[in-house]
Amino acid sequence: MALNEKDVQKQIEHMISFIDQEADEKVDEIHAKADEEFEIEKGRLVQQQRQKIMGFYERKAKQLEQQKRVQESQLINQTRLRVLKFQEDQIDTILSEAREQLLRVHEDKEKYRGLLLSLITQGLFQLLEKHVTIRCRKEDVSIIEKLMVDAAGQYKQASGNDVQIVINHTRYLTGETCGGVVMSNKTGSIRVCNTLDARLDMIGQQMMPEIRELLFGKNPNRKFID
């Protein structure tokens, strides 16, 4: 049965309508897929940026925490140094006061004479030499000249050995020295410093832990006692 022109026109319109509908559906599908991909990409970018921001602030927080620890450590060290400096100053003051008292020891002539005799005799036993040279303050020469005989006698009585003692008149100890003697063998290669200053320094070092404890109490961080 032959189609007339009107039927042909209807079929064409129907086909066009079908094609248009399929095209619209395809466009809607493309739009939907594009929107979906856009949302996915947007979510990925947002998450990426969020991670970057979180990473930045995490690093910043760690840096600040590290800076805080460094500053706290520096503050603790500075405080500890100031405390140690204060303690050292207090100990130096005590030693200085002790030295001032030593400068007045020679005012008690009998006491100073006995002290010099003890220092000279100790020096002889430390050196164990046949010839000994003494350096002293110029103002002590007359006292030491009298004490050399007694010291040599005590040395011989204890050791059985004779010793010849001379005073170095070309090189005296300075007037700033509290007193005492510096003794050496004949060549000067062996020397014993028995000045009151040296004894004070030695006693100060030996008694430093006790002095610190008396002044500042026991140190809770100290594990061993000298």
Secondary structure, 3 states (H helix, E strand, C coil): CCCCHHHHHHHHHHHHHHHHHHHHHHHHHHHHHHHHHHHHHHHHHHHHHHHHHHHHHHHHHHHHHHHHHHHHHHHHHHHHHHHHHHHHHHHHHHHHHHHHHHCCHHHCHHHHHHHHHHHHHHHHHHHCCCEEEEECEHHHHHHHHHHHHHHHHHHHHHHCCCCEEEECCCCCECCCCCCEEEEEECCCCCEEEEEHHHHHHHHHHHCHHHHHHHHHCCCCCCCCCC
